[in-house]
């Protein structure tokens, strides 16, 4: 089952990062929203998804071509139950996953 959760993405800086980065969300734990920053060193297709503890996708935050840069994504977990979740940044040549905790 996929939950459709509101998210917004904005570019933060014009400087191009030298490598891929996926920062820890803040605040963490969060209720009901949190911010996630990431950087991509070149234009590529970017996929950002959130998964529950058993690996089911609960939200797609980004699924599009993006230019090189640093971005900030706001994730709203208001429709999700409390618990541990994972968020993943994936491109054609990079993948990283981190944990986030929703506490009501």
Phi and psi in degrees as a GROMACS rama.xvg file:
@    title "Ramachandran Plot"
@    xaxis  label "Phi"
@    yaxis  label "Psi"
@TYPE xy
-109.12  128.015  UNK-2
-93.4408  139.571  UNK-3
-101.463  109.171  UNK-4
-113.353  133.356  UNK-5
-59.7823  140.813  UNK-6
-148.504  152.204  UNK-7
-133.266  145.428  UNK-8
-127.023  137.098  UNK-9
-141.41  148.776  UNK-10
-81.2582  135.755  UNK-11
-96.5435  -43.1777  UNK-12
-139.018  156.925  UNK-13
-88.177  -16.3532  UNK-14
-68.0388  136.284  UNK-15
-89.5517  125.491  UNK-16
-66.3162  152.699  UNK-17
-83.3255  -14.6779  UNK-18
-150.72  168.669  UNK-19
-69.8971  140.49  UNK-20
-140.351  143.458  UNK-21
-133.342  109.124  UNK-22
-85.2494  159.617  UNK-23
-67.7637  137.872  UNK-24
-63.8183  156.165  UNK-25
-144.371  141.021  UNK-26
-69.728  160.463  UNK-27
-147.413  113.406  UNK-28
-66.2957  161.153  UNK-29
-131.647  160.339  UNK-30
-163.981  113.977  UNK-31
-97.8859  -2.19486  UNK-32
-126.84  158.7  UNK-33
-147.06  163.905  UNK-34
-117.306  137.572  UNK-35
-127.296  127.038  UNK-36
-106.901  146.203  UNK-37
-151.333  155.569  UNK-38
-129.269  142.764  UNK-39
-129.107  131.382  UNK-40
-81.2332  -11.3777  UNK-41
-151.749  159.009  UNK-42
-62.0015  133.003  UNK-43
-164.536  168.018  UNK-44
-77.4637  129.807  UNK-45
-118.168  133.13  UNK-46
-124.118  122.656  UNK-47
-123.331  118.483  UNK-48
-132.222  158.506  UNK-49
-118.859  136.886  UNK-50
-126.56  150.606  UNK-51
-83.321  -177.305  UNK-52
-63.6812  -26.2284  UNK-53
-98.7181  11.8484  UNK-54
90.0551  6.64753  UNK-55
-79.9707  135.685  UNK-56
-70.2061  127.994  UNK-57
-112.177  -16.4394  UNK-58
-161.6  143.446  UNK-59
-109.493  116.449  UNK-60
-90.762  -38.5152  UNK-61
-144.325  137.488  UNK-62
-154.347  75.859  UNK-63
-162.873  168.177  UNK-64
-73.3503  133.524  UNK-65
-131.671  147.498  UNK-66
-75.8131  166.579  UNK-67
-63.9109  143.358  UNK-68
156.383  -174.497  UNK-69
-111.274  132.308  UNK-70
-127.935  155.94  UNK-71
-127.014  131.531  UNK-72
-122.221  129.516  UNK-73
-99.6245  125.923  UNK-74
-112.739  127.273  UNK-75
-107.235  112.122  UNK-76
-99.6408  25.1225  UNK-77
-59.271  -29.2195  UNK-78
-90.897  1.86501  UNK-79
-103.721  151.193  UNK-80
-76.3119  160.409  UNK-81
-55.6268  146.881  UNK-82
154.838  -179.772  UNK-83
-89.1395  132.521  UNK-84
-130.487  166.087  UNK-85
-125.806  140.722  UNK-86
-120.884  141.555  UNK-87
-128.099  137.924  UNK-88
-107.99  125.544  UNK-89
-135.792  134.404  UNK-90
-128.194  -171.69  UNK-91
-67.4202  -22.25  UNK-92
-129.663  11.016  UNK-93
-151.302  143.985  UNK-94
-150.588  133.686  UNK-95
-146.391  143.707  UNK-96
-127.554  140.387  UNK-97
-133.58  164.412  UNK-98
-98.4352  149.103  UNK-99
-140.169  151.846  UNK-100
-124.68  119.323  UNK-101
-97.6319  121.146  UNK-102
-123.473  125.698  UNK-103
